Amino acid sequence: MKIIDLRSDTVTKPSPAMRKAMASAIVGDDVFEDDPTVVKLEEMTAEILGKQKALFVPSGTMGNEVCIKVLTKSGDEIIVEEGSHIYNNEVGAAAALAGVQLHLIKGTKGVFTAEQVEDEIRVPDVHHPNVTVIAVENTHTQSGGTVFPLAEIKKIKKLADKHKIKMHLDGARLWNACVATGISAQEYAAPFDCLSVCLSKGLGAPIGSVVAGEEDFIFEARRVRKRLGGGMRQVGIIAAAGIYALKHNYKRLAEDHENAKFLAQKLSEIDGLEIDMETVQTNLVVIDIRNSGLTVPEAVAKLKEKKILVVPFGKSLIRAVTHLDVNRRDLERAVEVFGKVFLRR
């Protein structure tokens, strides 16, 4: 029986067509900037995002940390939402690599406001670090894939300009936000000095993210990437998968969103499972099992026994993610298994 893997949209496998594109990629040496396939991916991504230049990096974490390092100096402070990936899932990299501290704001479903930011900007004082960056995550993973409204981003940008603060976008799942709202990636990226977008989540590439910004920024980003060990050689083989993903797997994200809504609605009908449907805006479904009679480890193990894979997501939470390697029939079977596992004793 097929394993239905709902742990993340990072678990996708390259399709035969994507593998063919990878196998036939023309390559060079990317550290010398002469891998034509990487150059094509960077130019394509920069155009989609409306930025002058882009840089291919191995991961979203590296993308974020490269941006932070370029925008800050040691001892600075950056403002992030308390559930952000930068704070929770990057192993303290902002402190370890850039020497900056994180100033946390508590958002609502991952969204904070310009008013909240203004309240947190410190008055100039020799005792205070300089706030040099405001980082936004869109979509917001910890909140279940929620979309950060563009209108609020523009308000925060206006405030940032007033205080001469830079803006960074952790856009690992920006593509999902664009598909969910109909807003272009260029519109979402415009308020930000730099951003990082991921190719290996919903788009289905095996590896890689892309950092984008103005030409001078990317020159420095390339230097930081090299320092972090991210200088790659004949990486056009991987970049080809990213090009294929952008061309063929972008618009189909709408299917993942519909599948997530289907899954969330069906699971919410099972006794003992609770889902905040307002958070099911893209392809992530967060399930509260506190009233199910099972602990999170028990639930994850029992589902795994029946070949349904999910991940722990908190004290009473598990998470399921829809992606291009699961279809509606798979999800119908998953719902059936959930119904058996969580049958109230």
SEKOLMAR-792257 format. One record per residue (C-alpha): residue in three letters; x, y, z. Coordinates in Angstrom, 2 decimals, padded with zeros to 5 digits. Example, Ala and Ser with C-alpha at 12.3 -4.5 7.8 and 13.67 -1.06 7.14 Angstrom:
REM SEKOLMAR-792257
- Ala	012.30	-004.50	007.80
- Ser	013.67	-001.06	007.14
END
This chain:
REM SEKOLMAR-792257
- Met	000.00	000.00	000.00
- Lys	001.26	003.47	-000.93
- Ile	002.67	005.67	001.81
- Ile	000.85	009.02	001.83
- Asp	003.46	011.51	002.96
- Leu	001.88	014.68	004.37
- Arg	004.84	015.74	006.50
- Ser	005.79	018.65	004.24
- Asp	005.81	019.88	000.66
- Thr	009.58	019.34	000.79
- Val	009.12	015.57	000.38
- Thr	008.21	015.75	-003.31
- Lys	010.22	013.74	-005.83
- Pro	011.34	015.13	-009.20
- Ser	008.99	014.07	-011.97
- Pro	010.35	012.24	-015.03
- Ala	010.12	015.47	-017.02
- Met	012.03	017.38	-014.36
- Arg	014.68	014.64	-014.23
- Lys	015.04	014.87	-018.01
- Ala	015.57	018.62	-017.76
- Met	018.23	018.05	-015.10
- Ala	020.00	015.38	-017.11
- Ser	020.22	017.58	-020.20
- Ala	021.26	020.79	-018.40
- Ile	024.21	022.69	-019.82
- Val	026.61	023.42	-016.97
- Gly	029.64	025.54	-016.10
- Asp	031.22	026.68	-012.85
- Asp	028.84	028.81	-010.83
- Val	031.54	030.26	-008.55
- Phe	033.02	031.75	-011.72
- Glu	029.46	032.80	-012.67
- Asp	029.60	030.88	-015.94
- Asp	027.05	028.13	-015.42
- Pro	024.49	029.14	-018.08
- Thr	021.63	027.22	-016.49
- Val	022.16	028.91	-013.13
- Val	022.37	032.28	-014.85
- Lys	019.07	031.56	-016.61
- Leu	017.38	030.59	-013.33
- Glu	018.66	033.71	-011.58
- Glu	017.57	035.98	-014.41
- Met	014.16	034.32	-014.59
- Thr	013.60	034.63	-010.85
- Ala	014.78	038.24	-010.72
- Glu	012.33	039.11	-013.50
- Ile	009.43	037.35	-011.76
- Leu	010.20	039.22	-008.53
- Gly	010.90	042.57	-010.17
- Lys	014.44	042.83	-008.79
- Gln	017.67	043.68	-010.58
- Lys	019.57	040.51	-009.71
- Ala	019.20	037.12	-008.05
- Leu	021.45	034.48	-006.51
- Phe	020.93	030.72	-006.33
- Val	021.57	029.26	-002.86
- Pro	021.26	025.71	-001.49
- Ser	018.47	026.37	001.02
- Gly	015.92	028.83	002.36
- Thr	017.78	029.09	005.64
- Met	020.95	030.10	003.84
- Gly	018.91	032.55	001.78
- Asn	017.52	034.25	004.86
- Glu	020.85	034.33	006.65
- Val	022.72	035.69	003.64
- Cys	020.20	038.54	003.47
- Ile	020.44	039.26	007.20
- Lys	024.25	039.28	007.07
- Val	024.34	041.72	004.14
- Leu	021.78	044.10	005.66
- Thr	023.23	044.25	009.19
- Lys	026.37	044.58	011.24
- Ser	027.18	042.78	014.47
- Gly	025.18	044.14	017.41
- Asp	022.20	045.27	015.32
- Glu	018.64	044.20	015.99
- Ile	016.04	042.91	013.56
- Ile	012.31	042.73	014.13
- Val	010.60	039.39	013.42
- Glu	007.31	037.74	014.32
- Glu	007.64	035.38	017.29
- Gly	006.58	032.32	015.28
- Ser	008.86	033.09	012.35
- His	011.15	030.56	010.70
- Ile	014.11	032.88	011.25
- Tyr	013.53	032.74	015.01
- Asn	012.33	029.16	015.48
- Asn	013.91	027.04	012.78
- Glu	017.33	028.37	011.79
- Val	019.39	027.15	014.75
- Gly	020.14	030.63	016.08
- Ala	021.89	031.51	012.82
- Ala	021.10	035.24	012.98
- Ala	023.04	035.46	016.25
- Ala	025.75	032.93	015.37
- Leu	026.50	034.13	011.85
- Ala	025.50	037.80	011.73
- Gly	025.86	038.67	015.40
- Val	022.42	040.28	015.56
- Gln	019.64	039.90	018.08
- Leu	016.01	039.25	017.25
- His	013.27	041.52	018.56
- Leu	010.05	039.52	018.65
- Ile	006.55	040.76	017.87
- Lys	003.50	038.63	018.60
- Gly	001.35	038.57	015.50
- Thr	-002.15	037.31	014.86
- Lys	-001.93	034.18	012.74
- Gly	001.57	035.29	011.77
- Val	000.57	038.83	010.82
- Phe	001.79	041.87	012.73
- Thr	000.88	045.49	012.09
- Ala	002.71	048.72	011.43
- Glu	001.34	050.03	014.72
- Gln	002.91	047.11	016.57
- Val	006.24	047.72	014.86
- Glu	006.18	051.41	015.70
- Asp	005.65	050.59	019.36
- Glu	008.75	048.37	019.30
- Ile	011.19	050.72	017.58
- Arg	013.50	051.95	020.30
- Val	014.25	055.62	020.78
- Pro	017.90	056.48	019.99
- Asp	019.96	055.73	023.08
- Val	023.47	054.46	023.71
- His	021.96	051.54	025.63
- His	019.90	050.29	022.67
- Pro	020.93	048.37	019.57
- Asn	020.07	049.83	016.19
- Val	017.00	048.30	014.55
- Thr	018.18	047.83	010.98
- Val	015.79	045.25	009.48
- Ile	012.13	044.27	009.65
- Ala	011.58	040.70	008.42
- Val	008.22	039.40	007.20
- Glu	007.38	035.75	006.50
- Asn	004.86	035.06	003.74
- Thr	003.23	032.59	003.92
- His	003.66	032.05	007.66
- Thr	004.50	028.42	008.32
- Gln	004.02	028.28	012.09
- Ser	000.52	029.73	011.74
- Gly	-000.50	027.12	009.17
- Gly	000.43	028.75	005.88
- Thr	-001.39	032.03	006.42
- Val	-000.98	034.90	003.97
- Phe	000.48	038.24	005.09
- Pro	-001.77	040.95	003.54
- Leu	-000.03	043.22	001.05
- Ala	-001.89	046.26	002.39
- Glu	-000.30	045.78	005.82
- Ile	003.13	045.18	004.28
- Lys	002.85	048.55	002.53
- Lys	002.05	050.26	005.84
- Ile	005.07	048.61	007.46
- Lys	007.22	049.68	004.50
- Lys	006.13	053.30	004.95
- Leu	007.10	053.12	008.61
- Ala	010.41	051.43	007.77
- Asp	011.29	054.18	005.30
- Lys	010.48	056.81	007.92
- His	012.98	055.21	010.32
- Lys	015.51	054.24	007.62
- Ile	015.03	050.52	008.34
- Lys	015.50	047.86	005.65
- Met	012.88	045.23	004.79
- His	013.49	041.51	004.20
- Leu	010.93	038.93	003.04
- Asp	011.21	035.28	003.97
- Gly	009.23	034.19	000.93
- Ala	009.86	030.45	001.15
- Arg	006.22	029.92	000.22
- Leu	005.61	033.28	-001.46
- Trp	004.38	031.42	-004.54
- Asn	001.51	030.03	-002.44
- Ala	000.59	033.52	-001.24
- Cys	000.51	034.74	-004.83
- Val	-001.69	031.90	-006.05
- Ala	-004.02	032.22	-003.06
- Thr	-004.55	035.98	-003.50
- Gly	-004.01	036.57	-007.21
- Ile	-001.35	039.16	-006.31
- Ser	001.81	038.89	-008.40
- Ala	005.15	037.99	-006.91
- Gln	006.48	041.32	-008.18
- Glu	003.84	043.24	-006.22
- Tyr	004.55	041.26	-003.07
- Ala	008.32	041.69	-003.46
- Ala	008.30	045.42	-004.28
- Pro	008.32	046.75	-000.68
- Phe	011.34	044.66	000.27
- Asp	015.03	045.41	-000.11
- Cys	015.69	041.70	-000.48
- Leu	013.89	038.38	-000.29
- Ser	014.44	034.65	-000.40
- Val	012.11	032.30	-002.28
- Cys	012.13	028.51	-002.24
- Leu	012.06	026.10	-005.19
- Ser	012.00	022.84	-003.21
- Lys	008.64	023.18	-001.44
- Gly	005.39	023.46	-003.39
- Leu	007.19	023.87	-006.70
- Gly	008.71	020.41	-006.35
- Ala	012.39	020.98	-007.14
- Pro	014.77	018.75	-005.16
- Ile	017.05	021.52	-003.85
- Gly	017.42	025.25	-003.80
- Ser	016.25	028.76	-003.03
- Val	016.91	032.09	-004.71
- Val	017.80	035.41	-003.10
- Ala	016.83	038.57	-004.98
- Gly	017.60	042.26	-004.61
- Glu	019.41	045.14	-006.26
- Glu	022.75	044.63	-008.04
- Asp	025.00	045.90	-005.23
- Phe	023.14	043.77	-002.70
- Ile	023.58	040.60	-004.74
- Phe	027.30	041.30	-005.17
- Glu	027.67	041.25	-001.38
- Ala	025.29	038.31	-001.07
- Arg	027.51	036.28	-003.39
- Arg	030.48	037.01	-001.12
- Val	028.52	035.93	001.99
- Arg	027.27	032.79	000.24
- Lys	030.85	031.83	-000.50
- Arg	031.85	032.47	003.13
- Leu	029.07	030.18	004.32
- Gly	030.17	027.38	002.01
- Gly	027.39	027.90	-000.49
- Gly	029.57	028.44	-003.53
- Met	028.61	025.61	-005.88
- Arg	030.20	024.41	-009.08
- Gln	028.36	022.56	-011.86
- Val	025.07	023.26	-010.16
- Gly	023.15	023.85	-013.36
- Ile	021.98	020.26	-012.96
- Ile	019.96	021.41	-009.96
- Ala	019.11	024.86	-011.33
- Ala	017.45	023.14	-014.29
- Ala	014.95	021.60	-011.88
- Gly	014.19	025.08	-010.54
- Ile	013.57	026.42	-014.04
- Tyr	011.27	023.51	-014.79
- Ala	009.45	024.07	-011.49
- Leu	008.83	027.76	-012.16
- Lys	007.57	027.02	-015.66
- His	005.35	024.04	-014.90
- Asn	004.50	023.82	-011.19
- Tyr	003.60	027.38	-010.21
- Lys	-000.05	027.68	-011.22
- Arg	-000.86	024.15	-010.09
- Leu	-000.33	025.26	-006.48
- Ala	-004.04	026.14	-006.58
- Glu	-004.72	022.39	-006.64
- Asp	-002.74	021.95	-003.42
- His	-004.78	024.70	-001.80
- Glu	-008.05	023.08	-002.79
- Asn	-006.81	019.73	-001.52
- Ala	-005.84	021.31	001.80
- Lys	-009.29	022.80	002.22
- Phe	-010.85	019.43	001.41
- Leu	-008.61	017.66	003.92
- Ala	-009.22	020.25	006.62
- Gln	-012.99	020.16	006.21
- Lys	-013.17	016.38	006.33
- Leu	-010.83	016.08	009.31
- Ser	-012.74	018.74	011.23
- Glu	-015.78	016.45	011.08
- Ile	-013.96	013.72	013.03
- Asp	-014.74	013.66	016.73
- Gly	-011.84	014.94	018.80
- Leu	-010.08	016.87	015.99
- Glu	-010.18	020.66	015.81
- Ile	-008.95	022.85	012.95
- Asp	-009.02	026.63	012.72
- Met	-010.37	026.89	009.20
- Glu	-009.35	030.56	008.96
- Thr	-005.73	029.42	008.84
- Val	-006.29	027.01	005.94
- Gln	-005.43	029.61	003.32
- Thr	-002.85	027.68	001.32
- Asn	-001.49	024.12	001.58
- Leu	-000.88	023.58	005.32
- Val	-003.37	022.02	007.73
- Val	-002.74	022.23	011.48
- Ile	-004.81	019.79	013.54
- Asp	-005.44	020.14	017.28
- Ile	-005.84	016.68	018.83
- Arg	-006.06	017.68	022.52
- Asn	-009.58	016.28	022.83
- Ser	-008.88	013.07	020.93
- Gly	-007.59	010.93	023.78
- Leu	-004.21	010.53	022.08
- Thr	-000.92	012.32	022.62
- Val	000.92	013.77	019.66
- Pro	003.60	011.01	019.62
- Glu	000.87	008.34	019.85
- Ala	-001.12	009.91	017.02
- Val	001.90	010.29	014.73
- Ala	002.94	006.67	015.40
- Lys	-000.55	005.22	014.83
- Leu	-000.98	007.11	011.58
- Lys	002.46	005.96	010.46
- Glu	001.49	002.34	011.12
- Lys	-001.28	002.85	008.58
- Lys	001.12	004.56	006.12
- Ile	-000.03	008.14	006.69
- Leu	002.88	010.44	007.58
- Val	002.39	013.72	009.46
- Val	004.64	015.74	011.80
- Pro	004.31	016.92	015.41
- Phe	003.61	020.66	015.40
- Gly	003.20	021.54	019.06
- Lys	002.06	020.15	022.40
- Ser	-001.33	019.11	021.03
- Leu	-000.84	019.81	017.32
- Ile	000.04	017.78	014.26
- Arg	000.49	019.11	010.73
- Ala	-000.40	017.80	007.29
- Val	000.76	019.44	004.06
- Thr	-000.66	018.92	000.57
- His	001.66	018.90	-002.42
- Leu	002.07	017.68	-005.99
- Asp	002.78	014.08	-004.96
- Val	-000.61	013.57	-003.26
- Asn	-003.94	013.63	-005.06
- Arg	-007.56	013.75	-003.96
- Arg	-007.83	009.95	-003.82
- Asp	-004.82	009.84	-001.49
- Leu	-006.47	012.39	000.76
- Glu	-009.74	010.47	000.82
- Arg	-007.81	007.47	002.07
- Ala	-005.99	009.64	004.61
- Val	-009.32	010.91	005.94
- Glu	-010.52	007.32	006.29
- Val	-007.39	006.39	008.26
- Phe	-007.69	009.46	010.49
- Gly	-011.26	008.43	011.24
- Lys	-010.11	005.02	012.43
- Val	-007.13	006.27	014.43
- Phe	-009.07	008.99	016.21
- Leu	-012.22	007.01	016.86
- Arg	-013.11	008.10	020.40
- Arg	-012.51	005.30	022.87
END
